[in-house]
Amino acid sequence: MSRLKSTLSGMGLGVLGTMISAGLDFALDYTSPSTMLAKFFDSHNKKKNGGNVI
């Protein structure tokens, strides 16, 4: 996403590039099944929400 951000920044639309880049990153992370599975298992292990899946 940095190419999109740098292109928009070069056109004088740096804030818009940052918002679009963050939005796309969020959408792609949210739709990733592995991310959702890792968050599920992380919330159900001994040390809840500790960041470790194991």
C-alpha positions in Angstrom: 0.0 0.0 0.0 3.0 2.3 0.3 3.0 2.9 -3.5 -0.6 4.1 -3.4 0.2 6.3 -0.4 3.3 7.8 -2.0 1.5 8.4 -5.3 -1.3 10.3 -3.6 1.2 12.2 -1.5 3.0 13.3 -4.6 -0.3 14.6 -5.9 -0.8 16.6 -2.7 -3.3 14.2 -1.2 -1.2 12.7 1.6 -4.0 12.5 4.2 -6.3 10.8 1.7 -3.6 8.3 0.9 -3.0 7.5 4.6 -6.8 7.0 5.1 -7.2 4.8 2.0 -4.1 2.8 2.9 -5.3 2.2 6.5 -8.8 1.3 5.3 -7.5 -1.2 2.8 -5.1 -2.7 5.3 -8.0 -3.1 7.8 -10.3 -4.6 5.2 -7.7 -7.2 4.1 -6.8 -8.1 7.7 -10.4 -8.5 8.6 -11.2 -10.8 5.7 -8.2 -13.0 6.3 -9.4 -16.3 7.9 -6.0 -17.0 9.5 -6.1 -13.7 11.4 -9.6 -14.4 12.7 -8.6 -18.0 13.8 -5.5 -16.7 15.6 -7.6 -14.1 17.4 -10.1 -16.8 18.4 -7.5 -19.2 19.7 -5.7 -16.4 21.5 -8.8 -15.4 23.3 -9.4 -19.0 24.5 -5.9 -20.1 25.7 -4.5 -19.9 29.3 -3.2 -16.4 28.9 -6.1 -14.7 27.3 -5.3 -12.1 24.6 -1.6 -12.3 25.4 -0.6 -12.4 21.7 0.6 -16.0 21.7 -1.5 -18.5 19.9 0.2 -21.6 21.3 
